[in-house]
Amino acid sequence: MMATVLCRMSGVVLAAGLLFATGCNQAKITEQNGISAADARTIAKEAYIYGFPMAANYQTMYKQAIDTTNHDYQGPFNTLHSSKSVATPEDKFVVTPNSDTPYSYLWMDLRAEPLVVTVPKIEPNRYYTGQMVDLYTYNFAYLGTRAYGNDGGTFLVAGPGWNGATPAGVKAVVRSETQFAYIIFRTQLFNAADLPKVNKVQAGYQAQTLSAFLKQPAPATAPPVSWPKIGDLPAGVDVFPYVNFLFQFCPPNPSESALLARFAKLNIGPGQTFDMSRFSPEIQQAIKDGVKDSDADLGTVMKKINTDQISSGEMFGTRDFLKDNYLYRYAGAKLGLYGNSKQDALYFGYFVDANHQPLDASKSNYELHFSKGDLPPTKAFWSLTMYDGKTQLLVANPLKRYLLNSTMLKSYKFGPDGSLTLYVSRENPGPVRQANWLPAPDGPFYGVFRVYLPGDTVMNGTWRKPQMRPVPAK
């Protein structure tokens, strides 16, 4: 996808400068009356690492379910919408999107009553998944091939305050610890000609309120929300007002009482109003420095990724799985928001080459070599997708080819020894190699190698990704 309520929320209003006031009186804090600059710096870093994923999640929710003028608007809460094709460079709703599986989206408002979600029965060889994400970006549950098979079914998704009985005909009840949550459906596309079949599957994804499912009168509607506007992803201290706003929809989790008490010293957390002007100049600088310190922490994680010490499997999952590792959750949100839990997919990032140099197609070409038998074992499929290093989006190219994957194996050119080499470059490598070519931008880039329903050797780390080898550009 939790918090200690420090004062009762009495209504949310949007004030100037994105200060989301909550009716709590808060005294000005200085280094003389409660916190030192050193403590402020440490707390600000912790709070930023904790809160950034929430703000990034809110940005997507705002674009897709609230701002009707946005290019990425999908529809109101509790209505399910599907993209009729895979992602392209024009899709900017989230960084590092996959282009293997057309998406379907469902933003859920669970305050008044639960939602009932129905998925259709589909052919056994087609992978699909319904990833459930709460406001913290924890993956709290799954529908789909791995979780429930491909026979379909009806499921009830409830918010934290619901205590009703399980209705007849419901296969399972899934609980979100936050009052708003997200379901992202991914449906495997085998090839371009397969798109109508995928769209038929997507049409079978249905959502309705519990009262509509039971054909009963609806309960009282939840109060309207004054949603704070959000454009570009907020940076620095601008993250904190959004985090404070979101906490009203996140009931307290006892495990975080002490942590949120620390955050409250900087007016961050449930019932708080963050305002830099309340602090002395020394504390203001300490807060800015603390946020900046998060870059070094992210750099440490990146070193572990680039040396294959950790993978996406450590960054995405349930609250229990992540065990309060907020840094890994932050890194996951920075690198690719809404990554799957490792049981459904593992992501292997290519950010540096075999010589540990940043990938840059304006300076070099690259090759990815798999010896015979070294392709990753998977119960679904694998893919290598290209992303622009500056925008973190898919790369436009004349072939409109954004990835290479295992469903394309018959089209690849294999070596005489059964090996497979994939070519990554800005320029077309020529007709002999074009089938194995992944176009890159004229500059920095990164790649993500996804393995869906990974086999045991991928899960336990026995299988290792090949290195991206630089070769001179011709």
C-alpha positions in Angstrom: 0.0 0.0 0.0 -1.1 3.3 11.0 -1.0 6.5 12.6 -1.5 7.8 16.1 -4.2 10.4 16.1 -2.8 13.4 17.9 -6.0 15.4 17.7 -9.5 14.7 16.4 -10.1 15.7 12.8 -12.8 18.3 12.7 -13.0 19.0 8.9 -10.5 19.7 6.2 -10.2 23.0 4.5 -7.7 24.1 1.9 -5.7 27.1 2.9 -3.3 29.3 1.0 0.0 27.7 0.2 -1.3 24.2 0.4 -1.5 24.2 4.2 -4.3 21.7 4.9 -5.6 22.9 8.2 -7.4 20.5 10.5 -8.6 22.6 13.4 -5.6 21.9 15.6 -3.8 24.7 17.4 -0.1 24.4 17.1 2.6 26.4 18.7 5.6 27.7 16.9 8.5 25.4 17.4 12.1 26.7 17.7 15.3 25.1 18.8 14.7 26.7 22.3 11.4 25.0 23.1 11.4 21.4 22.1 13.7 20.3 19.3 17.3 20.8 18.3 18.4 21.4 14.7 20.1 18.0 14.7 16.9 16.3 15.8 14.9 18.3 13.2 17.2 17.2 10.5 16.9 13.5 11.4 13.2 13.6 11.8 12.7 15.5 8.5 14.6 12.8 6.6 12.6 10.0 8.3 9.3 11.8 7.6 10.2 12.5 3.9 11.2 8.9 3.3 8.0 7.7 5.1 5.7 10.2 3.3 6.9 10.5 -0.2 5.2 7.3 -1.4 1.9 8.6 0.0 2.2 11.9 -1.9 3.1 10.0 -5.1 0.1 7.8 -4.7 -2.1 10.7 -4.2 -0.9 12.4 -7.3 -2.0 9.3 -9.3 -5.3 9.2 -7.5 -5.9 12.9 -8.2 -5.1 12.5 -11.9 -7.2 9.4 -12.4 -10.2 9.8 -10.2 -10.6 13.4 -9.1 -9.4 15.9 -11.7 -11.8 15.5 -14.7 -9.7 17.9 -16.8 -6.6 15.7 -16.6 -5.3 13.8 -19.6 -5.0 10.7 -17.4 -8.5 10.9 -15.8 -10.2 7.5 -15.8 -13.5 8.1 -14.0 -14.9 8.7 -10.6 -14.3 6.6 -7.5 -15.9 3.1 -7.5 -16.1 2.9 -11.2 -13.8 0.5 -13.1 -12.1 1.7 -16.3 -9.8 -0.1 -18.7 -7.1 1.0 -21.2 -7.9 -0.6 -24.5 -4.2 -1.1 -25.4 -0.8 -1.4 -23.7 1.0 1.7 -22.4 2.8 3.9 -24.9 5.2 7.0 -24.4 2.0 9.1 -24.3 0.9 7.5 -21.1 2.2 9.6 -18.2 0.0 8.5 -15.3 2.9 6.7 -13.5 6.6 6.3 -14.0 8.1 3.1 -15.3 4.8 1.6 -16.7 4.8 -1.9 -18.2 3.8 -2.3 -21.8 3.0 -6.1 -21.6 -0.4 -6.0 -20.0 -3.2 -3.5 -20.7 -4.2 -1.9 -17.4 -7.6 -1.7 -15.8 -8.1 0.8 -12.9 -10.4 1.0 -9.9 -10.0 3.7 -7.3 -12.2 2.7 -4.3 -13.9 5.0 -1.8 -14.6 2.5 1.1 -15.9 5.0 3.6 -19.6 4.5 3.3 -19.6 0.8 2.4 -17.5 -2.0 0.9 -17.1 -2.6 -2.8 -17.9 -5.9 -4.6 -15.5 -6.8 -7.4 -16.2 -9.5 -9.9 -13.6 -11.0 -12.2 -14.4 -13.3 -15.2 -13.3 -16.9 -15.9 -10.5 -16.7 -18.5 -8.3 -19.2 -20.4 -5.8 -21.0 -18.1 -2.7 -19.9 -20.0 -3.4 -16.1 -19.7 -1.8 -14.4 -16.7 -3.8 -11.6 -15.0 -3.6 -10.0 -11.7 -5.5 -7.5 -9.6 -3.0 -5.7 -7.3 -4.6 -4.0 -4.3 -2.8 -0.9 -3.0 -3.6 1.2 0.0 -2.9 4.9 0.7 0.6 4.0 2.0 1.3 2.0 -1.2 1.4 -1.3 0.6 0.2 -4.2 -1.6 -2.4 -5.4 0.9 -4.0 -8.2 -1.2 -4.3 -9.7 -4.7 -6.9 -11.1 -7.0 -5.8 -13.0 -10.1 -4.0 -16.0 -11.5 -1.6 -16.6 -8.5 -4.0 -15.7 -5.8 -7.2 -17.4 -6.9 -6.6 -19.0 -10.3 -8.3 -18.2 -13.6 -11.8 -19.4 -12.7 -13.1 -16.0 -11.8 -15.3 -15.1 -8.8 -16.8 -12.3 -6.7 -14.8 -10.6 -4.0 -15.7 -8.0 -1.3 -13.2 -5.2 -0.5 -13.9 -3.5 2.8 -12.4 -0.5 4.5 -11.1 -0.4 8.1 -14.4 0.3 9.8 -16.6 -2.4 8.2 -17.7 -5.4 10.4 -20.6 -6.9 8.4 -21.2 -10.5 7.4 -19.8 -12.1 4.3 -22.6 -12.1 1.7 -23.6 -15.3 -0.1 -21.8 -15.8 -3.4 -18.6 -13.9 -2.3 -15.5 -15.9 -2.6 -13.4 -13.9 -0.2 -13.4 -10.7 1.9 -10.3 -8.5 1.5 -9.7 -5.6 4.0 -7.9 -2.4 3.4 -6.4 -0.5 6.4 -7.1 2.8 4.6 -10.4 4.3 3.6 -9.3 4.8 0.0 -7.6 2.1 -2.0 -6.6 1.2 -5.6 -6.9 -2.0 -7.7 -4.7 -2.2 -10.8 -5.6 -5.1 -13.1 -3.0 -6.3 -15.5 -4.1 -8.7 -18.3 -1.5 -10.4 -20.4 -1.4 -9.6 -24.1 0.2 -12.2 -26.3 0.6 -10.2 -29.5 -1.2 -7.3 -31.3 -3.8 -9.7 -32.8 -4.7 -10.8 -29.3 -5.9 -7.3 -28.2 -9.7 -8.0 -28.8 -9.5 -11.0 -26.5 -7.8 -8.9 -23.8 -10.5 -6.3 -24.2 -13.1 -9.0 -23.7 -11.5 -10.1 -20.5 -11.3 -6.5 -19.3 -15.0 -6.1 -20.0 -15.6 -8.8 -17.4 -14.0 -6.9 -14.6 -16.9 -5.4 -12.7 -17.3 -3.3 -9.5 -20.4 -2.3 -7.5 -21.2 -1.2 -4.0 -22.3 -3.8 -1.5 -25.8 -2.3 -1.3 -26.2 -2.6 -5.1 -24.9 -6.2 -5.0 -27.4 -7.0 -2.3 -30.2 -5.0 -3.9 -30.7 -3.0 -0.7 -31.0 0.7 0.0 -27.6 2.4 0.0 -26.2 3.8 3.4 -25.7 7.5 3.9 -23.0 8.8 1.6 -19.6 9.8 3.0 -19.0 13.5 3.4 -17.5 15.4 0.5 -13.7 15.9 0.5 -12.0 19.2 -0.3 -9.2 17.6 -2.4 -6.0 19.7 -2.5 -4.8 20.3 -6.1 -1.7 18.6 -7.2 0.2 19.0 -10.5 3.8 17.8 -10.8 5.0 15.4 -8.1 5.8 17.5 -5.1 9.4 17.7 -4.0 11.1 18.6 -0.7 9.0 20.0 2.1 6.0 20.4 -0.2 5.4 16.6 0.3 4.4 17.1 4.0 1.1 19.0 3.6 -0.2 16.2 1.3 0.9 13.6 3.8 -0.9 15.4 6.6 -4.0 15.6 4.5 -4.0 11.9 3.7 -3.7 10.8 7.3 -7.4 11.6 7.9 -8.2 8.5 5.8 -5.7 6.3 7.6 -6.8 5.0 11.0 -4.0 4.6 13.5 -1.7 1.6 13.4 -0.3 0.8 16.9 3.1 -0.1 15.5 3.8 3.5 14.5 2.8 5.4 17.6 6.3 6.3 18.6 7.3 7.1 15.0 4.4 9.5 14.5 5.0 11.1 17.9 8.5 12.0 16.6 7.1 13.4 13.3 4.6 15.5 15.3 7.6 17.5 16.6 7.8 19.0 13.1 4.0 19.2 12.7 3.9 16.2 10.4 1.3 13.5 10.9 -2.3 13.0 11.8 -4.1 16.2 12.8 -1.1 18.4 12.0 -0.6 21.5 9.9 2.9 21.8 8.4 4.1 25.4 7.9 7.8 26.2 7.5 7.2 29.7 8.8 6.4 28.4 12.2 10.0 27.3 12.7 13.1 29.4 13.4 15.5 29.9 10.4 17.9 27.3 11.9 15.2 24.7 12.1 13.9 25.5 8.7 17.4 24.9 7.3 17.7 21.7 9.3 14.4 20.4 7.8 15.6 21.2 4.2 18.9 19.5 4.9 17.1 16.4 6.3 15.0 16.1 3.2 18.1 16.4 1.1 19.8 13.7 3.2 17.3 11.2 1.8 19.2 11.3 -1.5 22.2 9.6 0.2 19.9 6.9 1.6 18.4 6.3 -1.8 21.9 6.2 -3.3 22.8 3.4 -0.8 19.8 1.4 -2.0 20.7 2.0 -5.7 24.2 0.6 -5.0 22.7 -2.6 -3.7 20.4 -2.8 -6.7 23.2 -2.2 -9.2 25.3 -4.9 -7.5 22.3 -7.4 -7.4 22.3 -7.4 -3.6 18.5 -6.6 -3.6 15.7 -6.6 -6.1 12.2 -5.3 -6.3 11.2 -8.2 -4.1 12.4 -6.3 -1.1 10.6 -3.0 -2.0 7.0 -4.0 -2.6 4.6 -6.0 -0.5 2.3 -6.0 2.5 3.0 -4.0 5.7 3.9 -7.3 7.5 6.3 -8.2 4.7 8.2 -4.9 4.6 8.5 -4.8 8.4 8.8 -1.0 8.7 11.5 -0.8 6.0 10.3 2.6 4.9 13.5 3.2 2.9 12.8 0.3 0.6 9.2 1.4 0.2 10.5 4.9 -0.7 13.0 3.5 -3.2 10.2 1.5 -4.8 8.0 4.5 -5.1 10.9 6.5 -6.6 11.9 3.8 -9.1 8.5 2.5 -10.1 5.3 3.2 -8.2 2.9 0.2 -7.9 5.5 -2.5 -8.3 4.1 -6.0 -7.7 4.9 -8.1 -4.7 7.5 -10.7 -5.6 5.2 -13.6 -5.8 3.4 -12.0 -8.7 6.4 -10.3 -10.4 10.1 -9.6 -9.8 11.7 -6.6 -11.4 15.4 -6.5 -12.2 16.7 -3.0 -12.9 19.4 -2.1 -15.4 20.8 1.3 -14.4 24.5 0.7 -15.0 26.4 -1.5 -17.4 28.8 -4.4 -16.7 31.5 -1.8 -15.8 29.2 0.0 -13.4 28.9 3.0 -15.6 25.5 4.7 -16.1 23.6 3.6 -19.2 23.7 6.1 -22.0 22.9 5.2 -25.6 24.5 8.4 -26.9 27.9 7.0 -25.8 27.6 3.3 -26.3 25.6 0.3 -27.6 24.8 -2.6 -25.3 24.2 -6.3 -25.5 22.3 -8.6 -23.1 23.5 -12.3 -23.6 21.7 -15.4 -22.4 23.5 -18.7 -22.8 21.3 -21.6 -23.8 19.0 -22.6 -20.9 19.7 -19.3 -19.0 16.4 -17.6 -19.7 14.5 -17.1 -16.4 12.0 -19.8 -15.5 8.5 -18.4 -15.2 5.0 -19.6 -14.9 3.8 -16.6 -16.9 6.3 -14.6 -19.0 9.3 -12.2 -18.9 10.0 -8.9 -20.6 12.7 -6.3 -20.9 11.3 -2.7 -21.2 13.1 0.5 -22.1 12.7 3.8 -20.2 14.0 7.3 -20.8 16.5 8.2 -18.0 15.1 11.7 -17.8 11.4 11.2 -17.9 11.1 7.6 -16.6 8.6 7.0 -19.4 8.6 4.7 -22.4 10.8 5.6 -25.3 9.3 6.7 -28.6 10.9 5.1 -31.7 10.0 4.3 -35.3 9.2 0.7 -34.7 6.9 1.5 -31.7 8.8 -1.2 -29.9 9.0 -0.5 -26.2 10.1 -4.0 -25.0 11.2 -7.4 -25.8 9.5 -10.3 -24.1 9.1 -14.1 -24.0 5.9 -14.1 -26.1 8.1 -12.9 -29.0 10.6 -15.8 -28.7 9.7 -17.3 -32.1 10.7 -14.1 -33.8 14.2 -13.8 -32.3 17.4 -14.8 -33.9 19.3 -17.3 -31.8 22.9 -18.2 -32.0 24.2 -21.5 -33.4 24.8 -22.7 -29.8 21.2 -21.8 -28.7 22.1 -18.6 -27.0 20.1 -15.4 -27.3 21.6 -11.9 -27.5 19.4 -8.8 -27.2 20.7 -5.6 -28.7 20.1 -2.2 -27.0 21.1 0.9 -29.0 19.9 4.2 -30.3 20.5 3.2 -34.0 18.9 0.2 -35.7 21.6 -2.6 -35.7 20.6 -3.7 -39.1 18.2 -6.3 -40.6 20.1 -9.3 -39.2 19.8 -8.1 -35.6 16.6 -6.0 -35.8 14.4 -8.8 -34.4 16.4 -8.7 -31.2 16.7 -4.9 -31.0 15.4 -2.8 -28.2 15.5 0.9 -29.3 17.0 3.3 -26.8 16.9 7.1 -26.5 19.8 9.4 -27.6 21.0 9.8 -24.0 20.5 8.2 -20.5 18.2 5.3 -20.2 17.4 2.4 -17.9 15.8 -1.0 -18.4 13.6 -3.1 -16.3 13.6 -6.9 -16.7 10.3 -8.2 -15.4 9.6 -11.9 -14.5 5.9 -12.6 -13.9 5.0 -15.5 -11.7 8.7 -16.2 -11.3 10.0 -19.7 -10.9 11.7 -21.0 -7.8 15.3 -20.2 -8.9 14.3 -16.6 -9.7 12.5 -16.3 -6.3 15.4 -17.7 -4.3 18.1 -15.7 -6.1 19.8 -18.7 -7.8 19.0 -17.3 -11.2 20.9 -14.1 -11.9 20.3 -11.5 -14.5 23.0 -11.2 -17.2 25.0 -8.0 -17.3 24.4 -5.2 -19.8 27.6 -5.3 -21.7 28.8 -2.1 -23.5 30.0 -2.4 -27.0 31.5 0.3 -29.2 28.9 2.2 -31.4 29.6 1.7 -35.1 
